[in-house]
Amino acid sequence: MNPLVGIFDSGVGGLSVLKAIRLRLPQTPLVYVADQAHVPYGPRPVEDVRALACGIVRFLKRQGAGIIVVACNTASAAALHELRRLYPRLVFVGMEPAVKPAAIHTRSGVVGVLATQGTLRGKLYASVVERFAHGRRVMEDPCAGLVAEIEKGHLNGDRTRDILQRALAPMLASGADTIVLGCTHYPFVLPLIREIAGEGVQVIDPAPAIARRVAHLLAHHQAVKSAGVGALTLLTTGKPGLFQRMAGRFLESEVSCGTLAWRDMDLEFE
């Protein structure tokens, strides 16, 4: 298997997953695609998200990716099954809201899930809740507008704070002691979530678990290991300036970002 790992999301959110993978596998070459021309994915019809995901995967396949991480809960819910059917020789790692560990670790029996509308309405999320949340109360909020604020770099602005306070208040009032981050954008505002939630509330970020899964897959397929630090390629279908600043800020390093035209993915979409 080619050790190149492709990662994609609607925007900057998947950088939380990329960061975890890079920390665990610093020698692995990574290509990240942010589809900021179509962010956010959450409110879009399932068929549109599926078409967007397929276009990005075709591009990453041409780059030689052996493993592709769908670092977006909405895209995973909409497209993961179809992607595995269309590309049986590629290995896909998708996002699944961490309801299972939340249900295990909650002491109060009340779990809060912050996720986009596209994730919460998907069959994947419903299946996870049905399988693992027996005897638990699961409260959900789509955090409407939060992805857009994070994409703008407003990680501690009034609007961002208001969205999170309105989402978390009823959960905390009902005794939620565990909060699941069901969108890869949300770790960007983890400090604010912890500030609002207070001490004693556990916040579950799935990114480390995804990194462990990728490491296991690479080891299982005996991917070639290289010395030094693996190459990192960042691409956006939007404007690279803000994305580059956000990536540098979140990854805590200087990075460069290229642009990717949607036509390069062999798919007309608008």
Backbone torsions as a table, in degrees:
resi	resn	phi	psi	omega
1	MET	NA	137.5	173.8
2	ASN	-64.5	128.2	-177.2
3	PRO	-72.9	-7.2	179.0
4	LEU	-63.5	129.4	179.0
5	VAL	-109.9	125.0	175.2
6	GLY	-96.8	139.4	-178.7
7	ILE	-134.2	137.6	175.9
8	PHE	-145.5	155.9	179.0
9	ASP	-154.6	172.2	176.8
10	SER	-70.4	-19.1	-178.2
11	GLY	-165.5	-132.5	-174.6
12	VAL	-80.3	-14.5	-172.4
13	GLY	-55.5	-43.2	-178.0
14	GLY	-64.9	-9.7	175.2
15	LEU	-62.6	-25.0	176.1
16	SER	-64.9	-35.6	176.9
17	VAL	-75.5	-43.1	177.8
18	LEU	-57.0	-43.6	-178.9
19	LYS	-60.8	-42.6	179.6
20	ALA	-65.8	-39.8	178.9
21	ILE	-66.1	-42.8	-178.4
22	ARG	-66.6	-34.8	176.9
23	LEU	-66.8	-38.0	-177.8
24	ARG	-83.7	-32.6	-175.4
25	LEU	-129.5	67.6	-174.3
26	PRO	-63.4	-21.3	-177.9
27	GLN	-88.5	-7.6	-175.4
28	THR	-82.7	126.9	176.1
29	PRO	-70.4	136.2	-175.6
30	LEU	-128.0	140.4	171.4
31	VAL	-122.6	125.6	-177.5
32	TYR	-117.5	130.5	176.6
33	VAL	-116.4	123.2	174.2
34	ALA	-106.3	114.2	-177.1
35	ASP	-87.5	62.8	-175.4
36	GLN	-71.1	-10.5	174.2
37	ALA	-68.3	-19.3	-176.0
38	HIS	-127.8	13.8	178.8
39	VAL	-73.4	142.4	-2.0
40	PRO	-87.9	155.3	177.4
41	TYR	-80.4	-28.4	-171.6
42	GLY	-48.3	-49.9	-177.2
43	PRO	-79.6	-8.4	-174.7
44	ARG	-74.7	151.3	174.0
45	PRO	-59.5	149.8	-178.4
46	VAL	-56.5	-40.7	-177.4
47	GLU	-62.9	-37.3	179.0
48	ASP	-67.5	-44.6	179.6
49	VAL	-62.4	-39.5	179.6
50	ARG	-63.7	-42.2	179.1
51	ALA	-64.9	-40.9	178.6
52	LEU	-63.8	-45.0	-179.8
53	ALA	-62.3	-42.0	179.9
54	CYS	-63.1	-39.3	178.2
55	GLY	-63.3	-42.7	179.9
56	ILE	-66.9	-40.7	-179.9
57	VAL	-63.9	-39.0	176.9
58	ARG	-59.3	-42.1	178.4
59	PHE	-63.7	-47.7	-178.0
60	LEU	-65.0	-34.6	177.1
61	LYS	-62.7	-41.5	178.7
62	ARG	-66.7	-25.2	177.1
63	GLN	-77.9	-9.8	177.5
64	GLY	98.3	16.0	-179.4
65	ALA	-64.3	132.6	176.6
66	GLY	-94.6	-32.5	176.0
67	ILE	-122.5	135.6	176.7
68	ILE	-122.2	123.6	179.1
69	VAL	-99.0	116.3	175.9
70	VAL	-84.2	87.1	-170.8
71	ALA	-84.8	48.0	-176.8
72	CYS	-151.7	121.1	-179.1
73	ASN	-64.0	-39.5	-179.1
74	THR	-64.8	-45.3	179.2
75	ALA	-66.8	-36.1	177.7
76	SER	-62.8	-44.7	-179.7
77	ALA	-64.5	-37.5	-174.3
78	ALA	-84.2	-31.9	-164.5
79	ALA	-129.1	-13.0	-170.8
80	LEU	-59.1	-44.5	179.8
81	HIS	-60.3	-45.1	-179.0
82	GLU	-67.0	-38.8	179.3
83	LEU	-63.0	-41.8	179.0
84	ARG	-66.2	-32.6	177.8
85	ARG	-71.2	-42.0	-176.8
86	LEU	-74.6	-31.1	-174.7
87	TYR	-128.6	71.3	-175.5
88	PRO	-65.8	-17.9	-179.7
89	ARG	-88.8	-10.1	175.7
90	LEU	-91.8	152.0	176.8
91	VAL	-103.6	123.6	-178.4
92	PHE	-110.4	140.0	172.8
93	VAL	-122.6	120.1	-177.9
94	GLY	-110.2	172.9	179.2
95	MET	-98.2	138.1	176.7
96	GLU	-135.4	125.2	179.8
97	PRO	-51.5	132.6	-171.6
98	ALA	-78.0	54.4	179.8
99	VAL	-70.1	-35.5	-178.0
100	LYS	-60.3	-55.6	178.9
101	PRO	-64.0	-32.2	178.3
102	ALA	-64.0	-42.8	179.9
103	ALA	-65.5	-31.3	179.6
104	ILE	-74.2	-40.8	-170.9
105	HIS	-92.5	-15.4	-179.8
106	THR	-63.5	138.5	176.9
107	ARG	-98.3	-31.1	-178.0
108	SER	-84.1	-18.7	-176.8
109	GLY	85.4	6.3	179.6
110	VAL	-119.0	124.9	-177.8
111	VAL	-120.6	134.6	174.9
112	GLY	-103.8	138.5	179.2
113	VAL	-122.5	120.5	174.2
114	LEU	-102.1	116.3	-176.6
115	ALA	-155.7	166.7	179.4
116	THR	-78.8	165.1	178.0
117	GLN	-57.8	-40.9	-178.9
118	GLY	-63.1	-34.1	178.1
119	THR	-74.7	-46.5	-174.9
120	LEU	-66.0	-28.3	-178.8
121	ARG	-90.6	-1.3	-175.6
122	GLY	-82.6	155.7	178.9
123	LYS	-66.1	-32.6	-179.1
124	LEU	-62.1	-46.7	179.4
125	TYR	-63.9	-44.9	-180.0
126	ALA	-59.2	-38.8	179.8
127	SER	-66.6	-41.1	179.9
128	VAL	-63.2	-45.2	179.4
129	VAL	-62.9	-43.3	-178.6
130	GLU	-63.9	-38.4	-176.1
131	ARG	-78.0	-35.3	-166.7
132	PHE	-119.9	-7.4	-173.6
133	ALA	-106.7	24.9	179.2
134	HIS	-60.2	131.6	178.2
135	GLY	77.8	5.2	179.0
136	ARG	-115.4	147.6	172.9
137	ARG	-94.9	121.0	-179.2
138	VAL	-109.2	118.2	178.6
139	MET	-106.6	139.6	-172.4
140	GLU	-127.4	151.3	172.2
141	ASP	-148.9	132.6	-178.0
142	PRO	-79.4	-6.2	177.9
143	CYS	49.3	51.0	-176.6
144	ALA	-54.3	127.3	178.3
145	GLY	92.3	-11.0	-175.2
146	LEU	-69.3	-41.5	179.1
147	VAL	-59.0	-42.8	-179.9
148	ALA	-61.9	-40.3	178.7
149	GLU	-65.7	-40.2	179.4
150	ILE	-66.9	-39.9	178.0
151	GLU	-60.5	-30.5	178.1
152	LYS	-80.7	-7.8	-177.8
153	GLY	86.8	12.2	-178.7
154	HIS	-88.4	76.8	-173.1
155	LEU	-85.5	-15.6	-179.3
156	ASN	-140.3	24.6	-178.4
157	GLY	-77.8	170.0	-178.8
158	ASP	-61.0	-42.5	-179.7
159	ARG	-64.3	-43.8	178.6
160	THR	-62.4	-45.1	179.7
161	ARG	-62.7	-41.2	-178.8
162	ASP	-64.4	-42.6	179.2
163	ILE	-60.1	-45.4	-177.4
164	LEU	-70.8	-38.4	178.7
165	GLN	-64.1	-41.9	179.1
166	ARG	-66.8	-33.1	179.0
167	ALA	-74.4	-42.4	-172.9
168	LEU	-83.1	-29.2	-174.0
169	ALA	-54.1	-51.6	-179.9
170	PRO	-66.8	-30.9	177.8
171	MET	-65.4	-48.5	-178.7
172	LEU	-66.6	-38.1	179.3
173	ALA	-64.6	-26.5	179.7
174	SER	-89.5	0.7	175.7
175	GLY	96.6	13.5	178.8
176	ALA	-60.5	128.2	177.8
177	ASP	-116.2	2.7	179.1
178	THR	-140.1	127.3	-179.6
179	ILE	-118.2	128.7	179.6
180	VAL	-99.9	129.1	174.4
181	LEU	-88.3	101.5	-175.3
182	GLY	-96.8	21.0	175.9
183	CYS	-145.2	134.8	-175.9
184	THR	-69.7	-13.4	174.6
185	HIS	-71.5	-29.2	-166.8
186	TYR	-69.7	-25.1	173.6
187	PRO	-59.4	-20.8	176.0
188	PHE	-61.3	-30.0	-179.0
189	VAL	-109.8	24.2	179.9
190	LEU	-57.6	-42.9	177.7
191	PRO	-58.9	-38.6	179.9
192	LEU	-70.5	-39.3	177.1
193	ILE	-60.9	-44.2	179.8
194	ARG	-66.4	-35.5	177.6
195	GLU	-63.6	-44.1	-178.8
196	ILE	-71.3	-41.8	-176.1
197	ALA	-71.6	-34.1	179.7
198	GLY	84.2	176.3	-178.9
199	GLU	-69.1	150.7	177.9
200	GLY	90.6	-5.7	177.6
201	VAL	-106.4	121.2	179.8
202	GLN	-85.2	134.3	177.0
203	VAL	-114.1	124.8	-175.5
204	ILE	-102.8	118.0	175.3
205	ASP	-104.5	120.8	-175.6
206	PRO	-77.2	-8.3	-173.4
207	ALA	-55.9	-45.6	179.3
208	PRO	-59.5	-35.7	178.9
209	ALA	-67.7	-36.1	177.1
210	ILE	-65.4	-41.4	178.7
211	ALA	-62.2	-40.3	177.9
212	ARG	-64.1	-38.7	179.7
213	ARG	-64.9	-43.3	178.3
214	VAL	-62.9	-43.0	178.9
215	ALA	-60.7	-41.5	178.7
216	HIS	-63.3	-43.1	-179.1
217	LEU	-65.1	-42.6	178.9
218	LEU	-63.7	-40.9	179.2
219	ALA	-67.2	-40.1	-178.5
220	HIS	-63.9	-38.1	-178.8
221	HIS	-91.4	7.0	176.3
222	GLN	52.1	50.4	177.6
223	ALA	-63.5	146.1	-179.6
224	VAL	-65.1	129.7	178.4
225	LYS	-97.6	138.4	179.0
226	SER	-117.7	159.7	179.0
227	ALA	-84.0	159.4	175.8
228	GLY	80.3	-157.4	-176.9
229	VAL	-102.4	131.4	-179.1
230	GLY	-69.6	151.1	-179.5
231	ALA	-66.0	144.0	177.8
232	LEU	-122.7	119.3	178.7
233	THR	-115.2	123.3	179.1
234	LEU	-113.4	128.9	-179.3
235	LEU	-132.8	145.3	175.6
236	THR	-134.4	145.1	174.3
237	THR	-85.6	-2.6	177.8
238	GLY	-103.8	-146.6	179.3
239	LYS	-89.9	127.3	-171.2
240	PRO	-74.1	-20.4	-173.0
241	GLY	-58.9	-58.7	-178.8
242	LEU	-65.0	-39.8	179.5
243	PHE	-60.5	-42.6	-179.9
244	GLN	-62.7	-41.2	179.1
245	ARG	-66.4	-42.6	179.2
246	MET	-64.9	-41.5	179.8
247	ALA	-64.0	-44.6	178.7
248	GLY	-62.1	-39.6	-179.7
249	ARG	-66.3	-44.3	-175.5
250	PHE	-78.6	-36.2	180.0
251	LEU	-84.4	-8.5	177.5
252	GLU	58.2	44.4	177.5
253	SER	-160.8	160.4	176.5
254	GLU	-75.6	131.6	-179.4
255	VAL	-135.1	162.4	173.0
256	SER	-121.1	155.5	-176.5
257	CYS	-136.7	134.5	176.9
258	GLY	-104.1	168.3	177.8
259	THR	-102.5	149.8	-179.4
260	LEU	-131.4	114.6	178.6
261	ALA	-75.4	141.4	-178.6
262	TRP	-60.7	-30.4	179.1
263	ARG	-64.4	-21.0	178.0
264	ASP	-69.4	-10.6	-179.4
265	MET	-99.3	9.3	177.4
266	ASP	60.3	35.3	179.9
267	LEU	-148.0	123.5	174.8
268	GLU	-87.3	124.4	-179.6
269	PHE	-145.3	120.2	170.2
270	GLU	-168.9	NA	NA
